[in-house]
Amino acid sequence: MQIAIRLDPSRKMNLQLQIYEQLAAYIRAGRFKPGSVLPSSRELSEQLGVSRNTVSEAYEKLSADGYINTAPARGTFVSKTIPEDAMSTGAMHTLERSDRISSINLPLPYTGRGLPGLYVLPDRHIRIDFRFGRSDAQSFPHKTWSRLLMQCLGGAPERLTQYNDPAGIPELREQIAAYLGPSRGISVSPEQIIVVGGFQQGISLAAHLMVGAKTPVVIEAPCYRGAAFLFETFGGRVIPVPVDRFGIDVSRLPNHKVKMIYVTPSHQFPTGATMSRERRKALLDWAARSGAYILEVDYDSDFRYEGTLLPSLYSMDSNECVIYLNSFSRSIGPGLRLGFMVVPPDLLRAATTLKALIDNGASWLEQAALAQFIESGSLSSHLKRLRNTYRVRRDALKASIERCFGEANLRGDSGGAHMLWALPSRCPGAAQLQQVARSVGVGMHPLQSGAVLYGESQPDFERRVLLGYVHLKPAQIEEGFNLIASALAKSR
């Protein structure tokens, strides 16, 4: 291990003391944790270009002052207990540094309204959690995925030791292009596909392309706040437009010029609404008139339980104004961090250049395994199994609500991985229900919480609850609602 120590022979202080002071300062500042290993005197003397005796004398002084200790035949270690006066000095330095940082005026247009909210710390009081955005760990294709990873490792030395195309490896882009034809009615060349790190990076790339200071951007209301907050970081002027049971209300779109509109037409987050075919046509006409690009986030399109999946906006677009975004976070798992964009030809050069500026591409190994997963038909088989599993769990959720609370007033139950529940009149409001549920170890999540922005745009938003269910077994779903019903009965 090398240490960043700078020696200056021109200083009046001798080299031993310079080494001592810099190492002591590192230890006081917490850069070396208690018990961590230091280089041997021989290693450090070779690194610094000084005699071994010089380093040994510095180490002896550090040991005498309680900073380090030496174990014969084992090495030199930072002391587990730092001298009290050293700790106070270190704390003072940390406080001064914190004060300096807090006084900096960051040159960001972002107002800092909060975190997107998809990741939350586990609540140890919650045993059954109806949180949205989760996948079923037991449904992950572990054996198939492990086998494909091992197969890909056969060619790993060459591919892992060189840079790959930041837009995605050719094999994966080809497989995605072939998959999109029958699944979403999208006919594109592999060159139009850009592999991204999930939905969030795709939205970020679109924002890089489209959004600047005071750029008007239309979003759904309510919507995923990670998108709205991201547009704000680029200085965009966010314009919320309400969503009803047919999707975004096109009649309420602005008449002035808009650069981009963000929509989730397949299974709107968070209301679960599916945009009607008529609304899709009207939206495309509006975009053509206003000169806007449409960012189509095809959220949860892989999971349809009733009816036919409507064609994507991209497949209906004749003006090349739709940027299509999808992710394997929902179909395989969020931890994979792989998604893709389909970019209109006019934007392709700019988009691929920006992608290369953002990063040098996703991990080759995961991309290669995913390409084989699609090509072998494993993705299609996996999705078929998931749809069957999730349909059973959706039915269990609806049955549990009807048994415990009467009629289930749900939106978004024809597809996707979450639903929006309008609470019955004999139930308290969503916030109070959340408290009661937590008292018995069940997680309930009001619409106006978590990753949602503009929840107040919905009627009776205080009585709307988001229900994620695909990660829970039917028995867990039933138990969760039984516990809540029992707790409510006792509280009356």
C-alpha positions as CSV (number, residue, x, y, z in Angstrom):
1,M,0.0,0.0,0.0
2,Q,1.3,3.4,-0.9
3,I,0.7,6.5,1.2
4,A,0.4,10.1,0.0
5,I,3.3,11.6,2.0
6,R,5.3,14.6,0.6
7,L,8.8,15.2,2.0
8,D,10.5,18.5,1.6
9,P,14.3,18.4,2.3
10,S,14.5,22.2,2.2
11,R,12.3,22.5,5.3
12,K,14.0,23.1,8.7
13,M,12.0,20.1,10.1
14,N,13.9,16.8,9.6
15,L,12.5,14.0,7.5
16,Q,11.6,11.8,10.5
17,L,9.3,14.5,11.9
18,Q,7.8,15.2,8.5
19,I,6.8,11.6,8.2
20,Y,5.6,11.5,11.8
21,E,3.4,14.7,11.4
22,Q,1.8,13.6,8.2
23,L,1.0,10.1,9.4
24,A,-0.3,11.4,12.8
25,A,-2.5,13.9,10.9
26,Y,-3.9,11.1,8.7
27,I,-4.8,9.1,11.8
28,R,-6.4,12.0,13.6
29,A,-8.5,12.8,10.5
30,G,-9.7,9.2,10.4
31,R,-8.1,8.4,7.0
32,F,-6.6,5.4,8.7
33,K,-9.1,3.5,10.7
34,P,-8.2,1.9,14.0
35,G,-6.6,-1.5,13.5
36,S,-5.7,-0.8,9.8
37,V,-2.4,-2.0,8.5
38,L,0.5,0.4,7.7
39,P,3.3,-0.3,5.2
40,S,6.4,-1.9,6.7
41,S,9.4,0.5,7.3
42,R,11.1,-1.1,4.4
43,E,8.2,-0.6,2.0
44,L,7.7,3.0,3.1
45,S,11.4,3.8,2.9
46,E,11.4,2.5,-0.7
47,Q,8.4,4.5,-1.6
48,L,9.7,7.8,-0.2
49,G,13.3,7.3,-1.3
50,V,14.7,7.7,2.3
51,S,16.7,5.4,4.5
52,R,14.9,2.7,6.4
53,N,16.2,4.1,9.7
54,T,14.4,7.4,8.9
55,V,11.1,5.7,8.7
56,S,11.8,3.4,11.7
57,E,12.5,6.5,13.9
58,A,9.2,8.1,12.7
59,Y,7.3,4.8,13.5
60,E,9.0,4.7,17.0
61,K,7.7,8.2,17.8
62,L,4.2,7.3,16.5
63,S,4.2,4.2,18.7
64,A,5.5,6.1,21.8
65,D,2.7,8.7,21.3
66,G,0.0,6.0,21.1
67,Y,-0.8,6.3,17.4
68,I,0.4,2.9,16.2
69,N,1.6,-0.4,17.6
70,T,3.8,-3.2,16.1
71,A,3.1,-6.9,16.4
72,P,6.3,-9.0,15.7
73,A,6.0,-11.1,12.5
74,R,2.6,-9.6,11.8
75,G,3.1,-5.9,11.0
76,T,2.4,-2.4,12.0
77,F,-1.1,-1.3,12.8
78,V,-3.0,1.9,13.7
79,S,-3.8,1.8,17.4
80,K,-7.4,0.8,18.3
81,T,-7.5,3.6,20.9
82,I,-6.2,7.0,19.7
83,P,-4.9,9.4,22.3
84,E,-7.6,11.6,23.7
85,D,-6.0,14.9,22.7
86,A,-5.5,13.5,19.2
87,M,-9.2,12.7,18.9
88,S,-10.2,16.2,19.9
89,T,-7.9,17.7,17.4
90,G,-9.2,15.4,14.7
91,A,-12.8,16.3,15.6
92,M,-11.9,20.0,15.5
93,H,-10.5,19.6,12.0
94,T,-13.6,17.7,10.8
95,L,-15.9,20.4,12.2
96,E,-13.9,23.1,10.5
97,R,-14.0,21.3,7.2
98,S,-17.8,20.7,7.5
99,D,-18.4,24.4,8.2
100,R,-16.4,25.3,5.1
101,I,-18.4,22.9,2.9
102,S,-21.8,24.1,4.2
103,S,-20.9,27.7,3.4
104,I,-20.3,26.9,-0.3
105,N,-22.9,28.3,-2.7
106,L,-23.3,25.3,-5.1
107,P,-23.8,26.5,-8.7
108,L,-26.7,24.1,-9.3
109,P,-30.1,25.2,-10.6
110,Y,-31.7,22.3,-8.6
111,T,-33.8,23.5,-5.7
112,G,-32.9,20.5,-3.6
113,R,-36.5,19.4,-2.9
114,G,-35.4,15.9,-1.8
115,L,-34.3,12.4,-2.9
116,P,-36.2,10.5,-5.6
117,G,-37.2,7.9,-3.0
118,L,-36.8,4.5,-4.8
119,Y,-34.2,3.3,-2.2
120,V,-35.3,3.4,1.4
121,L,-33.6,2.0,4.4
122,P,-35.3,-1.2,5.7
123,D,-37.8,-0.6,8.5
124,R,-37.1,-3.3,11.2
125,H,-40.7,-3.0,12.4
126,I,-42.1,-4.0,9.0
127,R,-42.5,-7.7,8.3
128,I,-45.0,-7.6,5.4
129,D,-44.4,-4.6,3.2
130,F,-46.7,-3.6,0.4
131,R,-44.0,-1.2,-1.0
132,F,-44.0,-0.6,-4.8
133,G,-41.0,-1.0,-7.1
134,R,-39.9,-4.4,-5.8
135,S,-39.4,-7.7,-7.7
136,D,-39.8,-11.2,-6.5
137,A,-36.4,-12.6,-5.5
138,Q,-37.6,-16.2,-5.7
139,S,-38.6,-15.7,-9.3
140,F,-35.2,-14.6,-10.4
141,P,-33.8,-17.1,-13.0
142,H,-30.8,-18.0,-10.9
143,K,-29.7,-21.2,-12.6
144,T,-30.1,-19.9,-16.1
145,W,-28.4,-16.6,-15.3
146,S,-25.5,-18.4,-13.6
147,R,-25.0,-20.7,-16.5
148,L,-25.0,-17.9,-19.0
149,L,-22.5,-15.9,-16.9
150,M,-20.1,-18.9,-16.9
151,Q,-20.5,-19.3,-20.6
152,C,-19.7,-15.7,-21.2
153,L,-16.6,-15.9,-19.0
154,G,-15.0,-18.1,-21.6
155,G,-14.4,-15.0,-23.8
156,A,-13.9,-12.6,-20.9
157,P,-10.2,-12.0,-20.9
158,E,-10.3,-10.2,-24.2
159,R,-13.6,-8.4,-23.7
160,L,-13.0,-7.4,-20.1
161,T,-9.5,-5.9,-20.8
162,Q,-10.7,-3.4,-23.5
163,Y,-13.3,-0.7,-23.8
164,N,-16.6,-1.5,-25.3
165,D,-19.0,0.7,-27.2
166,P,-20.6,3.1,-24.6
167,A,-23.9,2.7,-26.5
168,G,-23.9,-1.0,-25.7
169,I,-22.3,-4.1,-27.1
170,P,-23.5,-5.1,-30.6
171,E,-24.8,-8.5,-29.6
172,L,-27.2,-7.0,-27.0
173,R,-28.4,-4.2,-29.2
174,E,-29.1,-6.6,-32.0
175,Q,-31.1,-8.9,-29.6
176,I,-33.1,-5.9,-28.2
177,A,-33.9,-4.7,-31.7
178,A,-35.2,-8.2,-32.7
179,Y,-37.2,-8.5,-29.5
180,L,-38.9,-5.2,-29.8
181,G,-40.6,-6.1,-33.2
182,P,-43.0,-8.7,-31.9
183,S,-43.3,-7.5,-28.3
184,R,-43.8,-3.7,-28.9
185,G,-44.3,-3.4,-32.6
186,I,-41.1,-1.3,-32.9
187,S,-39.0,-1.8,-36.1
188,V,-35.6,-0.2,-35.6
189,S,-31.9,-0.9,-36.5
190,P,-29.6,-1.9,-33.7
191,E,-27.7,1.3,-34.2
192,Q,-30.8,3.3,-32.9
193,I,-30.6,1.4,-29.5
194,I,-28.5,2.8,-26.6
195,V,-28.0,0.6,-23.6
196,V,-28.4,2.6,-20.3
197,G,-28.2,1.9,-16.6
198,G,-31.9,1.5,-16.0
199,F,-34.8,4.0,-16.3
200,Q,-33.0,6.7,-14.3
201,Q,-30.0,6.9,-16.5
202,G,-32.2,6.9,-19.6
203,I,-34.2,9.8,-18.3
204,S,-30.9,11.6,-17.4
205,L,-29.7,11.1,-21.0
206,A,-32.9,12.5,-22.4
207,A,-32.5,15.5,-20.1
208,H,-29.0,16.0,-21.3
209,L,-30.3,16.1,-24.8
210,M,-33.3,18.3,-24.3
211,V,-33.3,20.3,-21.1
212,G,-31.5,23.6,-20.3
213,A,-32.2,26.7,-18.2
214,K,-35.9,27.4,-18.2
215,T,-36.7,24.8,-20.8
216,P,-40.4,23.9,-20.6
217,V,-40.9,20.2,-19.9
218,V,-44.4,18.6,-19.4
219,I,-44.7,15.8,-16.9
220,E,-47.7,13.8,-15.7
221,A,-49.3,14.7,-12.4
222,P,-48.9,12.7,-10.3
223,C,-45.6,11.3,-11.5
224,Y,-42.3,9.7,-10.5
225,R,-40.5,12.5,-8.7
226,G,-37.1,11.2,-9.7
227,A,-37.9,12.4,-13.2
228,A,-39.2,15.8,-12.2
229,F,-36.3,16.4,-9.8
230,L,-33.9,15.4,-12.5
231,F,-35.3,17.9,-15.1
232,E,-35.0,20.6,-12.4
233,T,-31.3,19.8,-12.0
234,F,-30.8,20.9,-15.6
235,G,-32.7,24.1,-14.9
236,G,-35.9,22.9,-16.7
237,R,-39.3,24.5,-16.1
238,V,-41.5,21.6,-15.1
239,I,-45.2,21.8,-16.2
240,P,-47.5,19.2,-14.5
241,V,-50.5,18.1,-16.4
242,P,-53.2,15.9,-14.6
243,V,-53.7,12.2,-15.3
244,D,-57.1,10.6,-15.3
245,R,-58.2,6.9,-15.9
246,F,-57.2,7.3,-19.6
247,G,-53.7,8.7,-19.0
248,I,-52.5,12.2,-19.3
249,D,-55.3,14.7,-20.2
250,V,-54.2,15.9,-23.6
251,S,-56.9,18.6,-23.6
252,R,-55.0,20.3,-20.8
253,L,-51.6,20.3,-22.5
254,P,-50.1,23.8,-23.0
255,N,-50.6,25.7,-26.3
256,H,-47.1,27.2,-26.2
257,K,-43.8,25.6,-27.4
258,V,-42.6,22.7,-25.3
259,K,-39.3,20.9,-25.6
260,M,-40.2,17.5,-24.2
261,I,-43.1,15.7,-22.5
262,Y,-42.5,12.7,-20.1
263,V,-45.2,10.0,-20.1
264,T,-45.7,6.4,-18.8
265,P,-48.5,5.2,-21.1
266,S,-48.5,1.5,-20.5
267,H,-49.0,1.6,-16.7
268,Q,-48.8,5.1,-15.4
269,F,-46.8,5.6,-12.3
270,P,-48.3,6.0,-9.8
271,T,-52.0,5.8,-10.8
272,G,-51.7,2.6,-12.8
273,A,-53.8,4.1,-15.7
274,T,-53.3,2.9,-19.3
275,M,-53.3,5.6,-21.9
276,S,-56.1,5.0,-24.4
277,R,-55.4,4.6,-28.1
278,E,-57.3,7.9,-28.7
279,R,-55.2,9.7,-26.2
280,R,-52.0,8.3,-27.8
281,K,-53.1,9.6,-31.2
282,A,-54.0,13.0,-29.8
283,L,-50.7,13.2,-27.9
284,L,-48.7,12.5,-31.1
285,D,-50.7,15.2,-33.0
286,W,-50.0,17.7,-30.2
287,A,-46.3,16.9,-30.2
288,A,-46.1,17.4,-34.0
289,R,-47.9,20.8,-33.6
290,S,-45.8,22.0,-30.7
291,G,-42.5,20.7,-31.8
292,A,-42.1,18.6,-28.7
293,Y,-40.3,15.3,-28.3
294,I,-42.1,12.6,-26.3
295,L,-40.1,10.6,-23.8
296,E,-42.1,7.3,-23.7
297,V,-41.1,5.5,-20.5
298,D,-42.7,2.1,-21.1
299,Y,-43.0,1.2,-17.5
300,D,-44.4,-2.2,-16.6
301,S,-45.4,-2.9,-20.2
302,D,-44.2,-6.6,-19.8
303,F,-47.0,-7.3,-17.4
304,R,-50.5,-7.3,-18.9
305,Y,-53.2,-9.6,-17.3
306,E,-56.3,-8.7,-19.2
307,G,-56.9,-7.3,-22.7
308,T,-54.3,-6.6,-25.3
309,L,-51.3,-4.4,-24.8
310,L,-51.8,-1.2,-26.8
311,P,-49.1,-0.3,-29.4
312,S,-46.3,1.8,-28.1
313,L,-46.2,5.5,-29.0
314,Y,-43.0,4.9,-30.8
315,S,-44.6,2.4,-33.2
316,M,-47.5,4.9,-33.9
317,D,-45.2,7.8,-34.5
318,S,-44.8,9.1,-38.1
319,N,-42.9,12.3,-37.2
320,E,-39.9,10.7,-35.4
321,C,-40.6,12.7,-32.3
322,V,-40.7,9.8,-29.7
323,I,-37.7,8.6,-27.6
324,Y,-38.6,5.2,-26.3
325,L,-37.2,4.0,-22.9
326,N,-37.5,0.6,-21.2
327,S,-35.6,-1.3,-18.6
328,F,-34.9,-4.9,-17.5
329,S,-35.3,-3.7,-13.9
330,R,-38.9,-4.8,-13.9
331,S,-38.5,-8.1,-15.8
332,I,-35.3,-9.4,-14.3
333,G,-34.4,-7.1,-11.3
334,P,-33.4,-3.6,-10.4
335,G,-30.0,-4.7,-9.3
336,L,-29.1,-5.6,-12.9
337,R,-29.0,-1.9,-13.8
338,L,-29.6,-2.4,-17.5
339,G,-32.2,-0.7,-19.7
340,F,-32.3,0.7,-23.2
341,M,-33.4,3.7,-25.3
342,V,-34.6,3.8,-28.9
343,V,-33.6,7.1,-30.4
344,P,-35.0,8.8,-33.5
345,P,-32.4,9.0,-36.3
346,D,-32.0,12.8,-36.1
347,L,-31.0,12.5,-32.4
348,L,-28.8,9.4,-32.7
349,R,-25.4,11.1,-33.1
350,A,-26.0,13.6,-30.3
351,A,-27.3,10.8,-28.0
352,T,-24.5,8.4,-28.6
353,T,-21.9,11.2,-28.1
354,L,-23.5,12.2,-24.8
355,K,-23.7,8.6,-23.6
356,A,-20.0,8.3,-24.1
357,L,-19.5,11.5,-22.1
358,I,-21.6,10.2,-19.2
359,D,-19.8,6.9,-19.0
360,N,-17.8,4.4,-21.0
361,G,-20.6,1.8,-21.1
362,A,-22.2,-0.8,-18.8
363,S,-20.4,-3.9,-17.6
364,W,-19.6,-6.2,-20.6
365,L,-20.3,-9.4,-18.7
366,E,-23.9,-8.6,-17.7
367,Q,-24.6,-7.2,-21.2
368,A,-23.2,-10.4,-22.8
369,A,-25.3,-12.7,-20.5
370,L,-28.4,-10.6,-21.2
371,A,-27.9,-10.9,-24.9
372,Q,-27.8,-14.7,-24.6
373,F,-30.7,-14.7,-22.2
374,I,-32.9,-12.9,-24.9
375,E,-31.5,-14.9,-27.9
376,S,-32.1,-18.3,-26.2
377,G,-35.8,-17.5,-25.6
378,S,-35.2,-17.5,-21.8
379,L,-36.5,-13.9,-21.4
380,S,-39.8,-14.7,-23.1
381,S,-40.2,-17.9,-21.0
382,H,-39.3,-16.0,-17.8
383,L,-41.8,-13.2,-18.5
384,K,-44.5,-15.8,-19.2
385,R,-43.9,-17.4,-15.8
386,L,-43.8,-14.0,-14.1
387,R,-47.1,-12.9,-15.6
388,N,-48.8,-16.1,-14.3
389,T,-47.2,-15.7,-10.9
390,Y,-48.1,-12.0,-10.6
391,R,-51.6,-12.5,-11.8
392,V,-52.2,-15.0,-9.0
393,R,-50.8,-12.5,-6.5
394,R,-52.9,-9.7,-7.9
395,D,-56.0,-11.9,-7.5
396,A,-55.0,-12.7,-3.9
397,L,-54.7,-8.9,-3.2
398,K,-58.1,-8.1,-4.6
399,A,-59.7,-11.0,-2.7
400,S,-58.0,-9.9,0.6
401,I,-59.3,-6.4,0.2
402,E,-62.8,-7.5,-0.6
403,R,-62.9,-10.0,2.3
404,C,-61.6,-7.4,4.8
405,F,-63.0,-4.2,3.5
406,G,-65.8,-4.9,1.1
407,E,-65.6,-3.8,-2.6
408,A,-62.0,-3.3,-3.8
409,N,-61.8,0.1,-5.6
410,L,-58.6,-0.3,-7.5
411,R,-56.9,1.3,-10.4
412,G,-54.2,-0.3,-12.5
413,D,-55.3,-3.9,-11.8
414,S,-55.2,-5.0,-15.4
415,G,-51.4,-5.0,-15.5
416,G,-48.2,-3.9,-13.9
417,A,-46.7,-4.6,-10.5
418,H,-48.6,-2.1,-8.3
419,M,-52.2,-0.8,-7.9
420,L,-53.7,2.4,-6.5
421,W,-56.3,1.7,-3.8
422,A,-59.1,4.1,-3.0
423,L,-59.9,3.5,0.7
424,P,-63.5,2.7,1.6
425,S,-65.5,5.1,3.7
426,R,-65.2,3.0,6.9
427,C,-61.4,3.1,6.7
428,P,-59.4,6.0,8.1
429,G,-57.2,8.2,5.8
430,A,-54.1,6.8,4.2
431,A,-51.7,8.4,6.7
432,Q,-53.6,7.0,9.7
433,L,-53.9,3.6,8.0
434,Q,-50.2,3.6,7.5
435,Q,-49.6,4.1,11.3
436,V,-52.1,1.4,12.3
437,A,-50.6,-1.0,9.8
438,R,-47.0,-0.4,11.0
439,S,-48.1,-1.1,14.6
440,V,-48.8,-4.7,13.5
441,G,-45.7,-5.0,11.3
442,V,-47.3,-4.2,7.9
443,G,-46.1,-1.6,5.5
444,M,-48.7,0.6,3.8
445,H,-47.7,3.6,1.6
446,P,-50.0,6.6,0.9
447,L,-50.1,8.1,-2.5
448,Q,-48.6,11.3,-1.2
449,S,-45.3,9.8,0.0
450,G,-42.2,8.0,-1.2
451,A,-41.3,8.4,-4.9
452,V,-44.5,10.3,-5.9
453,L,-44.8,14.0,-6.8
454,Y,-48.0,16.0,-7.4
455,G,-50.2,13.3,-5.6
456,E,-52.5,16.1,-4.6
457,S,-53.7,16.4,-8.3
458,Q,-55.8,13.3,-7.7
459,P,-59.3,13.5,-6.2
460,D,-59.3,12.5,-2.5
461,F,-55.5,11.9,-2.7
462,E,-55.4,11.6,1.2
463,R,-57.4,8.4,0.8
464,R,-55.3,6.7,-1.9
465,V,-52.7,4.0,-1.1
466,L,-50.1,2.6,-3.4
467,L,-50.0,-1.2,-3.2
468,G,-47.0,-3.2,-4.5
469,Y,-47.6,-6.9,-4.4
470,V,-45.6,-8.9,-6.8
471,H,-42.8,-9.6,-4.3
472,L,-45.3,-11.1,-1.8
473,K,-46.8,-14.6,-1.7
474,P,-50.5,-15.0,-1.5
475,A,-50.3,-16.2,2.0
476,Q,-48.3,-13.1,3.0
477,I,-50.8,-10.8,1.3
478,E,-53.7,-12.4,3.1
479,E,-52.0,-12.3,6.4
480,G,-51.1,-8.6,6.0
481,F,-54.7,-7.6,5.4
482,N,-56.0,-9.8,8.2
483,L,-53.6,-8.0,10.6
484,I,-54.6,-4.6,9.4
485,A,-58.4,-5.4,9.6
486,S,-57.9,-6.8,13.1
487,A,-55.9,-3.7,14.3
488,L,-58.5,-1.3,12.9
489,A,-61.3,-3.2,14.6
490,K,-59.5,-2.9,18.0
491,S,-58.8,0.8,17.5
492,R,-62.5,1.7,17.1
